[in-house]
Every structure is written in C-alpha cells, then in structure tokens.
Amino acid sequence: MSQQIDRTLDIVELMVDLPEGMALGDIAMRLSLPKSAAHRLVSQLVQRGYMEQDAASQHYKLSMRLMILGFRHLSNTGLADVCQPELDDLAERTGELARIAMVEADSLTWVAQAQGARYGLRYDGNLGRRVTVPATATGKCWLATFSDEEAVRIVVENGWGDPMETGPKAIRGIEPLLAALERTRKCGYAIAYEEGEPGMAAVAAAIPGTKPGAPAIGTVSIAGPTVRLSRKHLHELAPTILASAKRLSDLWPVRMFNPSARTPADSPAMKATA
C-alpha cells in the first residue's frame, strides 16, 4: 500500500509542471514504472477526479480538483486574511513585488504576494512553486536560522537549482554558501543580486516563530529588477522588511498554519531587530 501511495504522489508531482499533459507511456518511462502499473494508478486518479484525459491528444493531465482543494485549504487557514494586508502595504511602500514563503518540511513554497510596481518592468513571482533555497534571498535568510551543518544538509538534499533557471551569480558551493549565511546572521536579513534569476534582485527576512526558540515559520521578501534595486537600495530597504517580518510574526497564528514545523537543532539566533 505504501508503494502505491508513493507512486500515486509521484505522478501528481510530475504532472504539476505539465499543464499540457503527458502520454501514459511517457509517464511510465519518466517514473520508471511498468506501463500496466502506471495505467492502474492514472485510472484511479481519473476516477477520483484528480486527472483527466484530453480527447484530442489522449494525454493525461491534472484536473482543477487539486487546485480547488489547495485554495480551500489556504482559505481555511486564514493565511490570506492575516498576511495580505501587510503584503499590500509593503508592496505599496516599496513599489516592488512583496512575497511570503511558507516553510514546508525542508523547503519553502511561495504562498502569497502583492505587486507594488506601477510602471515599467514588473516581476510577477512564482506562486505555488518551491523556492530555490541557496539561490534566493528568501532561502538564505531561512537557512541562516539553522546550524551550518543543518543548512548544508538541506541544500545538498534539495539541490542547488538548475543553472538554466537560476541567475549567473547563484551560489554553487558549500564554502560560499556558509559565507553568505554568516553575513545574513550578522545583519539579520539576506540579499540576492542576480542569483534567483538574471536581472533580478531581492531582500528578505525570516518570520520568526512566536515562541522563544521556535523555528522560522516563513519569510517575507521584496523582489524586482536590478535596474531599480541596486545593492545599496536593497540594504536601505532592510529595515522595512525586518519590521514587516516582526509584524507578520506577531499576527501569524503559527501552529494553525504550520503545525508540523520543527525546531532546528542548535539554531543560531538571528540578530534581526525591527
């Protein structure tokens, strides 16, 4: 039963990035499954309404059911009610994209955003996608709340990010990663300059848990094009992002949104202050 559940979830996770769908044989090949097993699992997903088959191409793809369930869950947590006003205000004051990422096991996922750019270049983010942790300000400020050993483990297990999808200055080794985390701990926030994507810059702060010693529950960040966000300007925005992280921590009912959050071993204290 456990193997069947794992295989079913593998299919769902594969199809998330394939809105055009995929032929059954290709699904089986990508996941190294016997075609008969893939057909059985896909048929069950179709029967339950989580997948559908395109009549023209015969490709299988995810239905809207998962999206609907996801939005229902997000709505029931109250996350949007708590966080959106703060994000809207942050976007308005900075004139850039403001985002929140939530801790999910050993990774982060973008869960909310507000666009503050009123003209020119706009960056629209990646709602619902996992954060490339070592290549983003968001990821670095979160990793900095762990010990060096734990941070390295998280990155090694999750990867450094696809070089074709990250920026030219993305961190690619343990030594530069540890140096970046040390800088982040000293100032309490992280910056990224053409790391997550070419031509993009960001500043981010971890949202601390509401109890002493609790792990970070997420991050808040500002991102935009480098033509508007110079390194100097990123540092100038740091007090604003730190204040926002503190307010979000005060507002955020931690255990309701992230009851499975774990306390990192030997977590070094962040020196961030509002």
Secondary structure, 3 states (H helix, E strand, C coil): CHHHHHHHHHHHHHHCCCCCCECHHHHHHHCCCCHHHHHHHHHHHHHCCCEEECCCCCCEEECCHHHHHHHHHHHHHCHHHHHHHHHHHHHHHHCCEEEEEEEECCEEEEEEEECCCCCCCCCCCCCCCECCHHHCHHHHHHHCCCCHHHHHHHHHHHCCCCCCCCCCCCCCCHHHHHHHHHHHHHHCCEEEECCCCCCEEEEEEEECCCCCCCCCCEEEEEEEECCCCCHHHHHHHHHHHHHHHHHHHHHCCHHHHCCCCCCCCCCCCCCCCC
